[in-house]
Amino acid sequence: MITQIKENKKQYLDLLLLADEQESMIDKYLERGEMFVLFDGDLKAICVVTDEGNGVCELKNIATYPEYQNMGYGKQLIAFVCNYYCSQYSTMLVGTGDSPWILSFYQKCGFVESHRVKNFFTDNYDHPMFEDGIQLVDMVYLSKKLCIK
Ligand SMILES: CC(C)(COP(=O)(O)OP(=O)(O)OC[C@H]1O[C@@H](n2cnc3c(N)ncnc32)[C@H](O)[C@@H]1OP(=O)(O)O)[C@@H](O)C(=O)NCCC(=O)NCCS
């Protein structure tokens, strides 16, 4: 079951921090973002989507609890929000670190590489961030066309 959360979004901070490890960065989009949680028995995964204007929405945060990763929950949540927003937006964006496995995750969910923002992680985070031992520097944006009805 996937449901939208409108109140007290911070109660899911533990999951949000898995995807975005600096709380002050989460605070920049959490209030204006729409949050969805996936329950399968208990809570498995979460995501937050924002309105970026001009028919574009952005997946700002997606996370599955480590013990439930690689079981299809992330992909299911993305398919849900793409369908949920397809009558409102023409494109969904997602920005991420330049890490091969995460790029391949988004590609498996139908996203294609769009553009990069140079030094995003080094300029905006208060500490160096690493994924699989590689320091994150640029933000890689991927996009997915939604089916406007
Ligand atoms: C990224 C994340 C949300 C993926 O969620 P998930 O529930 O594990 O994803 P799924 O099980 O739906 O996987 C979808 C596809 O990606 C692949 N995939 C998922 N994790 C992977 C990994 N670590 N390495 C390689 N492939 C992976 C799956 O094998 C699956 O491929 P398939 O469709 O061919 O079977 C999850 O790994 C996570 O929470 N990571 C920590 C937070 C994070 O980094 N969020 C993203 C910030 S940009």
The ligand as an SDF file (V2000), in Angstrom:
LIG
                    3D

 48 50  0  0  0  0  0  0  0  0999 V2000
   18.2430    3.5850   -4.1540 C   0  0  0  0  0  0  0  0  0  0  0  0
   17.2130    2.7640   -3.3930 C   0  0  0  0  0  0  0  0  0  0  0  0
   16.0620    3.6620   -3.0070 C   0  0  0  0  0  0  0  0  0  0  0  0
   16.6930    1.6630   -4.3080 C   0  0  0  0  0  0  0  0  0  0  0  0
   15.5720    1.0790   -3.6760 O   0  0  0  0  0  0  0  0  0  0  0  0
   15.3070   -0.4820   -3.7060 P   0  0  0  0  0  0  0  0  0  0  0  0
   13.9920   -0.7090   -3.0400 O   0  0  0  0  0  0  0  0  0  0  0  0
   16.4750   -1.2060   -3.1750 O   0  0  0  0  0  0  0  0  0  0  0  0
   15.2280   -0.7100   -5.2760 O   0  0  0  0  0  0  0  0  0  0  0  0
   14.5670   -1.9140   -6.0720 P   0  0  0  0  0  0  0  0  0  0  0  0
   14.6430   -3.1730   -5.2620 O   0  0  0  0  0  0  0  0  0  0  0  0
   13.2200   -1.4920   -6.5340 O   0  0  0  0  0  0  0  0  0  0  0  0
   15.5480   -2.0240   -7.3060 O   0  0  0  0  0  0  0  0  0  0  0  0
   15.2090   -1.6250   -8.6200 C   0  0  0  0  0  0  0  0  0  0  0  0
   16.3180   -2.0680   -9.5460 C   0  0  0  0  0  0  0  0  0  0  0  0
   17.5630   -1.4680   -9.1630 O   0  0  0  0  0  0  0  0  0  0  0  0
   18.5250   -2.4830   -8.8650 C   0  0  0  0  0  0  0  0  0  0  0  0
   19.3000   -2.1340   -7.6790 N   0  0  0  0  0  0  0  0  0  0  0  0
   18.8220   -1.7230   -6.4840 C   0  0  0  0  0  0  0  0  0  0  0  0
   19.8400   -1.5330   -5.6250 N   0  0  0  0  0  0  0  0  0  0  0  0
   20.9770   -1.8430   -6.2920 C   0  0  0  0  0  0  0  0  0  0  0  0
   22.3660   -1.8630   -5.9400 C   0  0  0  0  0  0  0  0  0  0  0  0
   22.7920   -1.5060   -4.7170 N   0  0  0  0  0  0  0  0  0  0  0  0
   23.2640   -2.2250   -6.8830 N   0  0  0  0  0  0  0  0  0  0  0  0
   22.8490   -2.5790   -8.1270 C   0  0  0  0  0  0  0  0  0  0  0  0
   21.5410   -2.5890   -8.5200 N   0  0  0  0  0  0  0  0  0  0  0  0
   20.6300   -2.2210   -7.6100 C   0  0  0  0  0  0  0  0  0  0  0  0
   17.6930   -3.7180   -8.5400 C   0  0  0  0  0  0  0  0  0  0  0  0
   18.4350   -4.9030   -8.7560 O   0  0  0  0  0  0  0  0  0  0  0  0
   16.5290   -3.5790   -9.4690 C   0  0  0  0  0  0  0  0  0  0  0  0
   16.8940   -4.0330  -10.7630 O   0  0  0  0  0  0  0  0  0  0  0  0
   15.9060   -4.9260  -11.6400 P   0  0  0  0  0  0  0  0  0  0  0  0
   14.7390   -4.0280  -11.9650 O   0  0  0  0  0  0  0  0  0  0  0  0
   16.7290   -5.2940  -12.8220 O   0  0  0  0  0  0  0  0  0  0  0  0
   15.4920   -6.0860  -10.7760 O   0  0  0  0  0  0  0  0  0  0  0  0
   17.8280    2.0730   -2.1520 C   0  0  0  0  0  0  0  0  0  0  0  0
   18.9870    1.3870   -2.5280 O   0  0  0  0  0  0  0  0  0  0  0  0
   18.1750    3.0340   -1.0330 C   0  0  0  0  0  0  0  0  0  0  0  0
   17.3340    3.3650   -0.2100 O   0  0  0  0  0  0  0  0  0  0  0  0
   19.4490    3.4590   -0.9660 N   0  0  0  0  0  0  0  0  0  0  0  0
   19.9020    4.3940    0.0960 C   0  0  0  0  0  0  0  0  0  0  0  0
   19.3120    5.7580   -0.1370 C   0  0  0  0  0  0  0  0  0  0  0  0
   19.7190    6.3440   -1.4680 C   0  0  0  0  0  0  0  0  0  0  0  0
   20.8780    6.2680   -1.8670 O   0  0  0  0  0  0  0  0  0  0  0  0
   18.7180    6.9440   -2.1560 N   0  0  0  0  0  0  0  0  0  0  0  0
   18.9340    7.5700   -3.4440 C   0  0  0  0  0  0  0  0  0  0  0  0
   19.5470    8.9210   -3.2640 C   0  0  0  0  0  0  0  0  0  0  0  0
   19.8450    9.6570   -4.8360 S   0  0  0  0  0  0  0  0  0  0  0  0
  1  2  1  0
  2  3  1  0
  2  4  1  0
  2 36  1  0
  4  5  1  0
  5  6  1  0
  6  7  2  0
  6  8  1  0
  6  9  1  0
  9 10  1  0
 10 11  2  0
 10 12  1  0
 10 13  1  0
 13 14  1  0
 14 15  1  0
 15 16  1  0
 15 30  1  0
 16 17  1  0
 17 18  1  0
 17 28  1  0
 18 19  1  0
 18 27  1  0
 19 20  2  0
 20 21  1  0
 21 22  1  0
 21 27  2  0
 22 23  1  0
 22 24  2  0
 24 25  1  0
 25 26  2  0
 26 27  1  0
 28 29  1  0
 28 30  1  0
 30 31  1  0
 31 32  1  0
 32 33  2  0
 32 34  1  0
 32 35  1  0
 36 37  1  0
 36 38  1  0
 38 39  2  0
 38 40  1  0
 40 41  1  0
 41 42  1  0
 42 43  1  0
 43 44  2  0
 43 45  1  0
 45 46  1  0
 46 47  1  0
 47 48  1  0
M  END
$$$$
